[in-house]
Amino acid sequence: MDKQTTDARPVLEGPDIARVLTRIAHEIVERAKGADDVVLLGIPTRGVHLAQRLAAKLEQITERKVPCGSLDITMYRDDLRMHPPRALARTEIPGDDIDGKLVVLVDDVLFSGRTIRAALDALSDIGRPRAVQLAVLVDRGHRELPIRADYVGKNLPTSLRETVKVHLAEEDGRDTVLLGAKPAAR
């Protein structure tokens, strides 16, 4: 573990993450009056794993398979020139398409809103959903764009001097959300 991770304190652990995903799944079913036309699209990397977990919970609740895929936003980001090159992730649209469907974008942390803006741009190149909603594990505030999540696992007010790190078993070997101090600039 790096120093930043060891100095961080957990705000959600595995059972907490499972519980909030169950709550979000129930909220989706309630708002959508079922899940007949719901499509989940996770934003790589951790959003994809969260979308898959939500799809499994929705299947338990509704007793029907909920389409789940991923939406790569790399080429739609407005900060490409400010960061080193990154590998493209996969976009996988499940089923026929997203036209006329309720698409729920799934991500781990909502911060400035720029990732979601890029996701909306990417989505518009793929099809025309009936509606788009947003589910996030953590909303830490500090929006730079007028974007709000429809489903939030935990609202976590932070300062700009703090970081939120989501660890999921599929990527990191364990489930936890850590709040820590941002490393000092060198």
Salt bridges, closest charged atoms under 4 A:
ASP7 OD2 - LYS3 NZ 2.81
ASP16 OD1 - ARG19 NH2 2.76
GLU27 OE2 - ARG23 NH1 3.26
ASP36 OD1 - ARG64 NE 3.70
ASP37 OD2 - ARG130 NH2 2.86
ASP78 OD2 - ARG114 NH1 2.47
ASP78 OD2 - ARG117 NH2 3.95
ASP79 OD1 - ARG77 NE 2.96
ASP79 OD2 - HIS83 NE2 3.42
GLU92 OE2 - ARG90 NE 3.17
ASP121 OD2 - ARG117 NH1 2.45
ASP139 OD2 - ARG143 NH2 2.82
GLU144 OE1 - ARG114 NE 2.56
ASP150 OD1 - ARG31 NH1 3.97
GLU170 OE1 - ARG53 NH2 2.72
GLU171 OE2 - HIS49 NE2 3.07
ASP172 OD1 - ARG46 NH2 2.81
ASP172 OD2 - HIS167 ND1 3.95
ASP175 OD1 - ARG53 NH2 2.88
